[in-house]
């Protein structure tokens, strides 16, 4: 099946196993069709001389915005050591940035890769255009210096202007720093935009739980109500319910996922750093 999907330009499926229940889940990434647009986008990386595994990783991270060794192994059908080598190579090329440590290590797109994902030029190329502006500005003192012939009293004032104009390149060259900082601010916006207030009746149920509530069914039902509003992360659920993330994950999120009552926001990468959960409808 993996070979047939690759022959038709599709990324291989991902697998999630559950040894306790003796079952596994196969996810077919139908939205990862390698069409002409994908192949055209990959041409941007021709100078990097990437292998097929590394190209598939880029297609995956363009869609999901993160990847770990497990996801890389599954989409490429390779061993852990090979996936680590491919991920490190993309990191060395400054296309990926590493986050986490040891078994919690994952990778996110670098600012350069984000600009290419958005079909833009590298942000690092912008200083070239901006630094070219001082050439035009520096030409102005030549024209101004011709004026003292008619206005003998003005040379003192006019000669001071080149000093002001020559100071402008410093301001212009500083702009790339500001521009490169924007993705960080923009990436934070979805959290604010997606945050919806908890309905009053649901908030009352949460408040009535208390910290010693032991009725797991009641807590599970409240979690399902909460996650029907939007995608919620473990941290958010823990804060709302006054419990630890570990307690919420072990006693509620995991069972609700296994019972097919909750679903992942990023099913392609279970350990996605922005993983969240919503109620199945």
C-alpha positions in Angstrom: 0.0 0.0 0.0 2.8 2.4 0.9 4.5 1.8 -2.5 1.3 2.2 -4.5 0.6 5.6 -2.7 4.1 6.8 -3.5 3.7 5.8 -7.1 0.5 8.0 -7.3 2.3 10.9 -5.7 0.8 10.5 -2.3 2.5 10.6 1.1 2.4 7.2 2.9 -0.1 6.8 5.7 0.7 7.2 9.4 0.0 4.5 12.0 -1.0 4.7 15.7 -0.9 1.5 17.7 -2.6 0.6 21.0 -1.0 -2.5 22.5 -3.4 -2.6 25.4 -6.5 -2.8 23.2 -4.6 -4.9 20.6 -5.5 -2.5 17.7 -4.0 0.1 15.4 -5.2 3.1 13.5 -4.2 4.0 9.9 -4.5 7.6 8.8 -4.5 8.2 5.0 -3.2 11.7 4.4 -5.3 12.4 1.4 -4.7 16.2 1.7 -1.0 15.6 1.1 -1.4 14.9 -2.6 1.8 15.8 -4.4 0.3 17.8 -7.2 1.9 20.1 -9.7 1.8 23.0 -7.3 3.6 20.9 -4.6 6.3 19.8 -7.1 6.7 23.4 -8.3 7.1 24.6 -4.6 9.8 21.9 -4.0 11.8 23.4 -6.9 12.6 26.3 -4.6 14.9 23.9 -2.7 16.8 22.5 -5.7 20.0 24.3 -4.6 19.8 22.4 -1.3 20.0 19.0 -3.1 17.5 17.4 -0.8 16.7 13.6 -1.0 13.1 12.3 -1.4 12.8 11.8 2.4 13.7 15.3 3.2 11.3 16.7 0.5 8.4 14.7 2.0 9.3 16.1 5.4 9.0 19.6 4.0 5.6 18.8 2.4 4.4 17.4 5.8 5.7 20.3 7.8 4.2 22.8 5.4 0.8 21.4 6.2 1.1 20.5 9.9 3.8 23.1 10.9 5.7 20.7 13.1 7.2 17.2 12.9 9.0 14.7 15.2 11.0 11.6 14.6 8.0 9.3 14.8 6.1 11.2 12.1 9.2 11.4 9.9 9.6 7.6 10.2 6.0 6.9 9.3 5.8 9.1 6.2 9.1 7.9 4.8 9.0 4.3 6.1 12.6 4.6 7.5 14.3 3.7 10.7 14.8 6.2 13.5 18.5 6.7 12.7 17.7 7.7 9.1 14.9 10.0 10.2 17.1 11.7 12.7 19.8 12.2 10.0 17.2 13.8 7.6 15.8 16.1 10.3 19.3 17.2 11.4 20.2 17.9 7.8 17.2 20.2 7.3 18.1 21.9 10.6 21.7 22.5 9.4 20.3 24.0 6.2 18.3 26.4 8.5 15.0 25.2 7.2 13.9 23.7 10.5 14.4 24.7 14.1 14.6 22.2 17.0 12.4 22.4 20.0 12.3 20.2 23.1 14.9 17.6 24.3 15.5 13.9 24.1 12.2 12.0 23.4 10.3 15.2 23.4 12.3 16.7 20.6 10.4 18.1 17.6 11.0 20.5 14.8 9.2 23.6 13.5 9.7 25.6 10.3 12.4 28.3 10.4 11.5 31.9 9.5 13.1 31.3 6.1 11.0 28.2 5.5 7.9 30.1 6.6 8.5 32.7 4.0 8.8 30.0 1.4 5.7 28.3 2.6 3.8 31.6 2.1 5.4 31.8 -1.4 7.5 34.8 -0.4 11.2 35.5 -0.8 13.6 35.0 2.1 13.2 37.8 4.6 17.0 38.0 4.7 16.9 39.2 1.1 15.1 42.4 2.0 18.1 44.3 3.5 19.6 44.3 0.0 16.7 46.3 -1.4 16.5 48.6 1.6 20.3 49.2 1.7 20.1 50.4 -1.9 18.1 53.4 -0.9 20.9 55.5 0.6 22.5 55.7 -2.9 19.6 57.8 -4.1 19.6 59.9 -0.9 23.3 60.5 -0.9 22.9 62.1 -4.4 20.9 64.9 -3.0 23.8 66.9 -1.4 25.3 67.3 -4.9 22.2 69.2 -6.1 21.9 71.2 -2.9 25.5 72.3 -3.1 24.9 74.1 -6.4 22.5 76.5 -4.8 25.0 78.7 -2.8 25.9 80.6 -6.1 22.7 82.5 -6.0 22.0 82.5 -2.2 25.2 83.2 -0.5 23.6 83.3 2.9 22.3 79.7 2.7 25.4 77.5 2.3 25.7 77.2 6.0 22.2 75.7 6.4 22.3 73.6 3.3 25.7 72.1 4.1 24.2 70.7 7.2 21.6 68.7 5.4 23.9 65.9 4.1 24.6 65.0 7.7 20.8 64.4 8.3 20.4 62.5 5.0 23.4 60.3 5.6 21.9 59.3 8.9 18.8 57.7 7.2 20.5 54.5 6.0 20.9 53.6 9.6 17.1 53.7 10.1 16.4 51.9 6.9 18.8 49.1 7.5 17.2 48.5 10.9 13.8 47.7 9.2 14.7 44.0 8.4 15.0 43.4 12.2 11.5 44.6 12.7 10.1 42.7 9.8 11.7 39.4 10.8 10.1 39.8 14.2 6.6 39.9 12.9 6.1 36.1 12.4 6.5 35.7 16.2 3.7 38.2 16.9 1.5 36.9 14.2 1.8 33.3 15.3 0.4 34.3 18.7 -2.8 35.7 17.2 -4.7 32.4 16.6 -4.7 31.8 20.4 -6.5 35.1 21.0 -8.8 34.8 18.1 -9.9 31.2 18.9 -10.5 32.0 22.6 -14.3 31.9 23.1 -15.9 32.6 26.4 -17.3 29.6 28.4 -21.1 29.8 28.6 -22.4 30.7 32.0 -24.3 27.5 32.6 -21.1 25.5 31.8 -19.0 27.7 33.9 -21.3 27.0 36.8 -20.9 23.3 36.3 -17.1 23.7 36.4 -17.3 25.9 39.6 -19.5 23.3 41.3 -17.1 20.5 40.6 -14.6 21.6 43.3 -11.1 20.2 43.6 -12.2 16.9 45.3 -14.9 15.8 42.8 -14.4 12.1 42.1 -17.2 11.5 39.6 -15.3 10.7 36.5 -18.4 10.5 34.3 -19.4 14.0 35.4 -15.9 15.4 34.7 -15.8 13.6 31.3 -19.2 15.1 30.3 -18.0 18.5 31.2 -14.8 18.1 29.2 -16.9 17.0 26.2 -19.1 20.2 26.6 -16.0 22.3 26.8 -14.4 20.8 23.8 -17.6 21.2 21.8 -16.9 25.0 21.8 -13.5 24.8 20.1 -10.2 22.9 20.2 -8.8 22.9 23.7 -5.2 22.0 24.8 -4.4 19.9 27.8 -3.1 23.0 29.6 -6.3 24.9 29.0 -8.4 22.0 30.3 -6.2 21.6 33.3 -6.5 25.3 34.2 -10.3 25.3 33.7 -10.8 22.2 35.9 -8.2 23.0 38.5 -6.3 19.8 37.9 -2.8 18.9 36.6 -2.2 18.2 32.9 -1.0 14.7 33.7 -4.2 13.9 35.6 -6.4 15.3 32.9 -4.5 13.4 30.1 -4.4 10.1 31.9 -7.9 9.9 33.4 -10.0 11.7 30.8 -8.4 12.7 27.5 -6.9 9.3 26.8 -10.2 7.3 27.6 -12.3 9.8 25.6 -10.0 9.5 22.6 -10.1 5.7 22.8 -13.9 5.8 23.1 -14.0 7.9 19.9 -15.6 10.8 21.7 -12.7 13.3 21.3 -10.6 13.9 18.3 -7.1 15.3 17.7 -6.6 18.7 16.1 -3.4 17.2 14.5 -4.0 13.5 14.0 -1.0 13.3 11.7 1.3 14.1 14.6 0.0 12.9 18.0 2.8 14.7 19.9 2.3 18.0 18.0 3.4 21.0 20.3 0.1 22.7 19.6 -2.0 19.5 20.0 -5.6 20.2 21.0 -8.8 18.2 21.3 -12.4 18.7 20.2 -15.6 16.8 20.7 -16.7 14.6 17.8 -20.1 15.5 16.4 
